[in-house]
Amino acid sequence: MEKIINGIKMEIPDDATRETLLHDLGRSDDSIVYAITPAREHRVLNEGDSLVSEPSERLGVVSRFRTGMRDTDRIKAEIKLLEEEYGAERIAWASDYSWIKIEKWKLPPKYNAAQINVLVLVPDKYGYGLAYRDFFVPDGLRIKHNGSWTKIPHNFDRFPYQNLLESNLVNELQRNGWSYQCLHPEHWDSSDNIITYLSQVYTFLSDPFAPWKG
């Protein structure tokens, strides 16, 4: 049967499917195949769908694109890493993966607590180049500095940013006794994850008065 595919007339078998078309075109298996209806609508074809069910439809093939959402598979894998590192009973997370909490997280010396619960916000596009950067600790956390209990540098009672997608969550955190620790990694690559981020946080908390960039 003759079909127009991406504007070019091609002969395809009557039993052709999305998978056989991608193979014949040399396209990757995750490419998007769609049918253009007489009403000029694009109907995405799923695995196993016939390409000739509607003879009047033209076909198109495009690369898959990423929507502006978190990479949940990566986040699940990182949660597994946390459970292996700290124990499953100490790890909790939001159903939409917007935050991850670690309970009884050990602090460096000189703090007014040996361990605390900490919470990390997961960026909306985490897994597609964005780093962890928003870290919450309990209100009242202090470090002994020059003989006095002192608030940690870069710690805020109020979240200093105005991202509306996070505002409800942040307001709820602040009402429940969390303060914001502003710790933004300067570099982040594909090998980094929540374990490496927590290691960076621990390093900062070990000497928060060092000349960190602010």
Order of alpha helices (4+ residues) and beta strands (2+ residues): beta-beta-alpha-beta-beta-beta-alpha-beta-beta-beta-beta-beta-beta-beta-alpha-beta-alpha
